[in-house]
Amino acid sequence: MRLGYFTMPLHPPGSDLAETLESDLAQMETLDRLGYREAWIGEHFTTVWENIPAPDQFIAAALARTRNLIFGTGVTCMPNHDPFMIAHRVAQLDNLARGRFYWGVGSGGFPGDFEVFGVDPAEGAHRGMSREMLEVILEMWANPRPGAYQHPFWKFAIPEPVPEIGLQFHVTPYQKPHPPIGVAGVSPNSDTLLLAGEKGWLPLSINLVPPVTLKSHWDAVETGASRTGRTPDRAEWRIAREIYIADTTEQARQEVLEGTIGRDFRQYFIPLMKYVNACSLFKVDPEMPDAAVTPEYLVDNVWIVGSRDDVTEKIRQMYRDVGGFGVLLAMGHEWQPAESWLNSVTALAQDVMPRLADLN
């Protein structure tokens, strides 16, 4: 099993953007030194808590400060972009990364961002549009045909080339035919993970759901793969979790509930899920009331929190419950207090993961 990181990031309202960007970049440097394999960076425009609207810019800065980490957009929300523009930005970033880049793509899910870009999620058009946009970009990289490209959500043209003076579409990815594509899923039997199976892309399961839902995620990948005659590889399946380690489970539990993870869910994630009527995502029992979704419930049923021994066993049990996966993505939060968080991410890399080396 390999170890990675997924960060939104998460910073409370009133935070200084320059300072949070620097602290998030410092996290990347630490993870790189500790041997984490990859780090995915989120994209949001209208939520104060998740304050990176341009993960490609963040990744470009992080590439210069790290040596081995593979970075991924987590994810490029396709309705937020023009396909001609994003094709160039992603291709340029892939050339900067020289192989240290995964392109995470998705159809978005944040209500404020939908409003900005004129998308009505109730109609579901953003899903089909995202697939079409991705197909256009992949075709553009492989075979840039001159002409007009029109869609209800975009309009652009590829000019006829003028080879004698070097005027033409020319920016393509470093990795051929394109960087590995990842898609994230959260809901049971996720449509996006069905697509991952169909296309042979990297499936990512997001951090909010209990193990019973995770199992349905792989079912979706297998169903999609069967449609196109593929054999999906569990080694490529990534599962994101809130993970925190202390010397004792009692200490870890207290520091989580009283610290940044508890704060981030109490003040942001739980109210957000209630606002979008999605608290069911958290639930082991669909009949439990929304009021029962608390940090105390999550620490017992969704998060992975405890001593080194307990966290090792919880990860091993999750592996058994879902039938196996290949990459564990620890979720990003502010590292406050810094020493406790540094101890936790270090223990995960140096103490826990070696004990799970047989899971492959």
GIBEL-V296583 format. One record per pair of residues at least 24 apart in sequence whose ideal C-beta (glycine too) atoms are under 6 Angstrom apart, sorted by the first residue. I is the first residue (numbers start at 1). J is the second residue. Records with the same first field share a line. If there is no record, write none. Layout:
I=J, J
This chain:
1=328, 356, 359
2=37, 327
3=36, 328, 353
4=36, 37, 38, 327, 329
5=31, 36, 39, 330, 332
6=40, 74, 240, 329, 331
7=332
8=42, 50
9=332
10=49, 264, 333
11=51
13=48
25=62
28=62, 66
29=65
32=66, 68, 69
34=349
35=349
38=70
39=69, 71
40=72, 74, 104
41=74
42=74
43=77
44=110
45=113, 116
46=112, 113
49=268
56=89, 93
60=96
63=96, 97
70=100
71=101
72=102, 104, 182
73=104
74=104
75=104, 105, 106, 184
76=105
77=106, 108
78=130, 133
79=108, 117, 119, 126
80=117
82=154
83=133, 136, 137, 154
84=156
87=137, 140
88=171
91=171, 172, 173
94=173, 174, 175, 179
95=174
98=174
101=179
102=180, 182
103=179, 181
104=182
105=134
106=184
129=153
141=172, 178
142=177
144=169
185=217
188=213, 216
189=216, 220
190=217, 220
193=217, 220, 221
194=220, 223, 224
196=221
197=221, 224, 225, 232
198=224, 227, 228
200=230
202=236
203=237
204=238
205=239
206=240
207=240, 241, 242, 331
208=281
209=281
210=284, 301, 302
211=318, 321
214=322
215=322
234=324, 325, 326
235=326
236=326
237=325, 326
238=327, 329
239=325
240=329, 331
241=304
242=303, 331
243=304, 330
244=305, 344
245=308, 311, 344, 347, 348
248=307
249=306, 307, 310
252=305, 306
253=299, 305
256=299, 305
257=295
260=333, 334, 336
261=333
262=295
264=333
265=295
266=295
308=347, 351, 352
311=352
312=352, 355
319=359
